[in-house]
């Protein structure tokens, strides 16, 4: 429990730092070459400007180092686990957040640069905790079932229910606003669902993760973003989302 709480706090802190970096950079771009009314004495405003510049430069340096060690918008170095493994031995909430956040950024980059503000690491921590509470039976069944045609169909159903709980929790938490419109929900589904689907695919048929797995998952989700958003807003989101994921999994396996 303490580990889940600390993980959620740290992921939310990283989201806030990303927001701060984006706001500082946007402000510096707006002020470049523009005359504006001074609200503070020149000396104080100058100090604040220097402080903002130092924060911005530090964040840019940290981001550059992070990208050099862990290329963020390429799936070449992304090694996702089967979905049930994140909830068992060898996985864990921290690994889940790391992999799903990177997968969401990759999928979001394919949609467009405006998705950067919609991908939040903090919601993944909350979704993980919710799915562990709601889908204990599905997690146990995925961990115990063997392979084979019938087992694959059974696993697809359990993996779909787990994906539905995760995506339902993610979409139920607006990104940085009290509410969001239908288009933003569709875009967020297009960001987060491919990673969940790719990981569930590995859970269903036992295949090792390959870069093409996420690529195919993005294509599958891209054709069903509207359906996923509709399902999330329905009176029975868990059942509707599970049906959508189950349909995609049966087409992939």
Buried (B, 14 or more C-beta within 10 A) or exposed (E): EEEBEEBBEBBBEBBEEBEBBEEBBEEEEEEEEEEEEEEEEEEEEEEEEEEBEEBBEEBEEEEEEEEEEEBBEEBEEBEBBBBBBBBBEEBBBBBBBBBBBBBBBBBBBBBEEEBEBBBBBBBBBBBBBBBBEBBEEBBBBBBEBEEEEEBBBBBBBBBBBBBBBBBBBBBBBBBEEEEBEEEBBBBBBBBBBBBBBBBBBBBBBEEEBBBEBBBBBBEBBBEBBEBBBBBBEEEEBBEBBBBBBBBBBBEBB
